[in-house]
């Protein structure tokens, strides 16, 4: 499952911020972003004193501009979002973001000898609400992991932002949503209890419980 976590982070990192007019340049920009990421990671691997906290900070700096954590966290909470107080919503957003940063920052430095092929952007069914970019991550053994990146165009920031990822058929947004729903049930409907139980190993849950192939609907 560590491989799955790392692939998720790679797919998020690979997506640059681009305006609607630049969609045709997606292939070039994504490839450029991936090369920059891999280069920065290789440089840190040579630093014996590069701490876990520094890895997390590097990840946070990269993710901040391309991932809408607030949008994703709201979808993960799903029906429970409407019942939650403002404080609970803010708490879960912070816990959810921290859990991802911790998990993927640590895993990314252990995933070696791979290459990423960004496939040409498909013109059909691409909208501002949901545009999909497809990648192939190829391991040293030749195993191929297909990755579909779902983005929406944020008119407030005039940029495309990540809202979901499907890796090897596993819908990560639905996986996280199922996880939160189980935690609420296990805590007898107590949202605070579910938030307290949300830990950095969220991605280690049984991936087979997630639906595949479909983007999450707006909650």
C-alpha positions as CSV (number, residue, x, y, z in Angstrom):
1,X,0.0,0.0,0.0
2,X,3.0,2.3,0.4
3,X,3.3,2.2,-3.4
4,X,-0.3,3.4,-3.7
5,X,0.4,6.2,-1.4
6,X,3.5,7.3,-3.3
7,X,1.7,7.1,-6.6
8,X,-1.0,9.4,-5.3
9,X,1.6,12.0,-4.3
10,X,3.4,11.7,-7.6
11,X,0.1,12.3,-9.5
12,X,-0.6,15.4,-7.4
13,X,2.9,16.8,-7.8
14,X,2.7,16.2,-11.6
15,X,-0.1,18.6,-12.1
16,X,1.0,22.2,-12.7
17,X,-1.2,25.3,-12.3
18,X,-2.4,26.3,-15.8
19,X,-5.1,28.6,-17.1
20,X,-8.0,27.4,-19.3
21,X,-6.2,28.8,-22.4
22,X,-3.2,26.6,-21.7
23,X,-4.9,23.2,-21.5
24,X,-3.4,22.1,-24.8
25,X,0.1,22.5,-23.2
26,X,-0.7,20.1,-20.4
27,X,1.6,17.3,-21.6
28,X,4.6,19.6,-21.7
29,X,3.9,21.3,-18.4
30,X,3.2,18.1,-16.5
31,X,6.4,16.4,-17.8
32,X,8.4,19.5,-16.8
33,X,6.8,19.5,-13.3
34,X,7.6,15.8,-12.8
35,X,11.2,16.3,-13.8
36,X,11.5,19.2,-11.3
37,X,10.1,17.1,-8.5
38,X,12.3,14.1,-9.1
39,X,15.3,16.3,-9.3
40,X,14.6,18.0,-6.0
41,X,14.0,14.6,-4.3
42,X,17.3,13.2,-5.6
43,X,19.1,16.3,-4.2
44,X,17.7,15.7,-0.7
45,X,18.6,12.0,-0.7
46,X,22.2,13.0,-0.6
47,X,21.6,15.0,2.6
48,X,22.0,12.6,5.5
49,X,20.5,15.2,7.9
50,X,17.4,15.8,5.8
51,X,14.7,15.1,8.4
52,X,11.2,13.8,8.1
53,X,9.9,17.3,9.1
54,X,11.9,18.8,6.2
55,X,10.4,16.3,3.8
56,X,6.9,17.2,5.0
57,X,7.6,20.9,4.6
58,X,8.9,20.3,1.1
59,X,5.7,18.3,0.2
60,X,3.5,21.0,1.7
61,X,5.3,23.7,-0.3
62,X,4.7,21.7,-3.5
63,X,1.1,20.8,-2.8
64,X,-0.2,24.1,-1.6
65,X,-0.8,25.6,-5.0
66,X,-2.2,22.6,-6.8
67,X,-4.5,20.7,-4.4
68,X,-7.8,22.0,-3.0
69,X,-7.6,20.3,0.4
70,X,-10.7,22.1,1.5
71,X,-12.8,20.8,-1.4
72,X,-11.5,17.3,-0.9
73,X,-12.0,17.2,2.8
74,X,-15.6,18.4,2.4
75,X,-16.2,15.5,-0.1
76,X,-14.6,13.0,2.3
77,X,-16.9,14.1,5.1
78,X,-19.8,13.8,2.6
79,X,-23.2,13.8,4.4
80,X,-21.5,14.4,7.7
81,X,-20.2,17.8,6.5
82,X,-23.7,19.3,6.8
83,X,-24.0,18.1,10.4
84,X,-20.6,19.2,11.5
85,X,-19.9,22.5,13.2
86,X,-17.5,25.1,11.7
87,X,-14.9,24.0,14.3
88,X,-15.3,20.4,13.4
89,X,-14.9,21.2,9.7
90,X,-11.8,23.2,10.4
91,X,-10.4,20.4,12.7
92,X,-11.0,17.7,10.1
93,X,-9.4,19.8,7.3
94,X,-6.3,20.2,9.4
95,X,-6.1,16.5,10.4
96,X,-6.8,15.3,6.9
97,X,-4.2,17.5,5.3
98,X,-1.6,16.6,8.0
99,X,-2.3,12.8,7.6
100,X,-1.7,13.0,3.8
101,X,1.5,15.1,4.1
102,X,2.9,12.8,6.8
103,X,2.1,9.6,4.9
104,X,3.2,10.6,1.4
105,X,6.2,12.7,2.4
106,X,7.7,9.7,4.2
107,X,6.8,7.2,1.4
108,X,8.0,9.2,-1.5
109,X,11.7,9.1,-0.5
110,X,11.5,5.3,-0.3
111,X,10.1,4.7,-3.8
112,X,13.0,4.4,-6.2
113,X,13.8,3.6,-9.9
114,X,10.6,4.5,-11.7
115,X,9.6,6.7,-14.6
116,X,6.4,8.6,-15.4
117,X,4.8,8.8,-18.8
118,X,2.2,11.6,-19.2
119,X,-0.2,10.7,-21.9
120,X,-1.7,13.2,-24.4
121,X,-4.7,15.2,-23.1
122,X,-8.0,13.8,-24.4
123,X,-10.2,16.5,-25.9
124,X,-13.5,14.7,-25.3
125,X,-15.5,15.2,-22.1
126,X,-13.1,17.8,-20.7
127,X,-14.9,20.5,-18.8
128,X,-14.0,23.2,-16.3
129,X,-15.9,21.2,-13.6
130,X,-13.9,18.0,-14.4
131,X,-10.9,17.7,-16.6
132,X,-8.9,14.4,-16.5
133,X,-5.2,13.9,-17.2
134,X,-3.8,10.4,-17.5
135,X,-0.3,9.2,-16.4
136,X,1.5,5.9,-16.4
137,X,4.0,5.2,-13.6
138,X,6.4,2.5,-14.6
139,X,8.4,0.7,-11.9
140,X,11.9,-0.8,-12.4
141,X,10.3,-4.2,-12.9
142,X,8.2,-2.9,-15.7
143,X,4.9,-2.9,-13.8
144,X,2.6,-0.1,-15.0
145,X,0.3,1.9,-12.7
146,X,-2.3,4.0,-14.6
147,X,-3.2,7.2,-12.9
148,X,-6.2,9.5,-13.8
149,X,-6.0,13.0,-12.3
150,X,-9.3,14.9,-11.9
151,X,-9.1,18.7,-11.8
152,X,-11.5,21.6,-11.8
153,X,-11.0,25.1,-12.9
154,X,-11.0,27.5,-9.9
155,X,-12.4,30.8,-11.2
156,X,-11.4,32.6,-8.0
157,X,-7.7,31.8,-8.5
158,X,-7.9,31.4,-12.3
159,X,-6.2,28.1,-12.1
160,X,-6.7,24.3,-12.3
161,X,-6.7,22.4,-9.0
162,X,-6.6,18.8,-8.0
163,X,-9.9,17.4,-6.7
164,X,-9.5,13.6,-7.0
165,X,-7.2,10.9,-8.2
166,X,-7.9,7.3,-9.5
167,X,-4.9,5.0,-9.2
168,X,-4.9,1.6,-10.9
169,X,-8.7,1.7,-10.8
170,X,-8.9,2.8,-7.1
171,X,-10.9,6.0,-6.6
172,X,-8.9,7.6,-3.8
173,X,-11.6,10.1,-3.0
174,X,-14.1,7.4,-2.4
175,X,-11.6,5.4,-0.4
176,X,-11.1,8.3,2.0
177,X,-14.9,8.9,2.1
178,X,-15.5,5.3,3.0
179,X,-12.9,5.5,5.7
180,X,-14.4,8.6,7.3
181,X,-17.9,7.0,7.2
182,X,-16.6,3.9,9.0
183,X,-15.0,6.0,11.7
184,X,-18.2,7.9,12.3
185,X,-20.2,4.6,12.6
186,X,-17.6,3.1,14.9
187,X,-17.9,6.2,17.1
188,X,-21.7,6.0,17.2
189,X,-22.2,9.0,15.0
190,X,-19.8,11.2,17.0
191,X,-18.0,13.4,14.4
192,X,-15.4,14.5,17.0
193,X,-14.6,10.9,17.7
194,X,-14.2,10.2,14.0
195,X,-11.9,13.1,13.6
196,X,-9.8,12.0,16.6
197,X,-9.5,8.5,15.1
198,X,-8.4,9.8,11.7
199,X,-4.7,8.9,11.6
200,X,-1.8,9.3,9.1
201,X,-2.2,5.6,8.0
202,X,-5.6,6.4,6.4
203,X,-4.4,5.2,3.0
204,X,-3.5,1.7,4.4
205,X,-7.1,0.7,4.6
206,X,-8.5,-2.1,2.4
207,X,-8.5,-0.5,-1.1
208,X,-11.0,-3.0,-2.3
209,X,-13.8,-1.2,-0.5
210,X,-13.4,1.8,-2.8
211,X,-15.5,2.2,-6.0
212,X,-13.5,2.5,-9.2
213,X,-13.4,4.6,-12.3
214,X,-16.0,7.3,-11.4
215,X,-15.3,10.8,-10.2
216,X,-16.9,11.7,-6.9
217,X,-20.1,13.7,-7.2
218,X,-20.4,17.2,-5.7
219,X,-21.6,17.0,-2.1
